[in-house]
Amino acid sequence: MSEDRFKLDAIDKQRASIERAKQQAQEQKHDPSTGRLMALTNLPWLIALLGFLWWKYH
């Protein structure tokens, strides 16, 4: 087991896993639901801003 970490095969396995992770990240970027999810994370800030403006100027 400890001898495996000194072989070049381990480096190739790590590079392959990094490439797979990069490909998965690219696939997730093109998912249309991601944009909607990011918009929902900004929703509480928008509600707070509208509430503050209503309280300030009403």
Secondary structure, 3 states (H helix, E strand, C coil): CCCHHHCHHHHHHHHHHHHHHHHHHHHHHCCHHHHHHHHHHHHHHHHHHHHHHHHHHC
